[in-house]
């Protein structure tokens, strides 16, 4: 493949990324999971390194912006709650959706995936930001922390420990 073909492929990918991002901007992605999944598959599903991304939402759950916050290695990505909170506040987010990919394709969450989700939910709650979802994207589909009841469970734990 020559340099012009490589440039053409990168250009096509960039146009597709921007098109899918434009489709989710100002939409209530919490109520429109198909557009969200299509966007996440396109933007992080194919990455060869693990990345952790956030979709920042306004008070009506419309997308403000989407951002890859951390890039890691083939098997892990370090996530720093302080940096996540700073980014959410800078974007005036009322809510957030997290996602990360598993380059291995296996979407089952690791213990560290579960722990960081809980830490992030608690940290966000302290500054008044809602965590709606954390999705793991892989070539075998996706894993939804909300659909599996983990987000609700963590919210309940937060309320119980802060009564």
Secondary structure, 3 states (H helix, E strand, C coil): CCHHHHHHHHHHHHHHHHHHHHHHECCECCCCHHHHHHHHHHHCCCCCCCEEEEEEECCCCEEEEEEEEEECCCCCCCCCHHHHHHHHHHCCCCEEEEEEECCCCCCCCCHHHHHHHHHHHHHHHHCCCEEEEEEEEECCEEEECCCCCHHHHHHHHHHHHCC
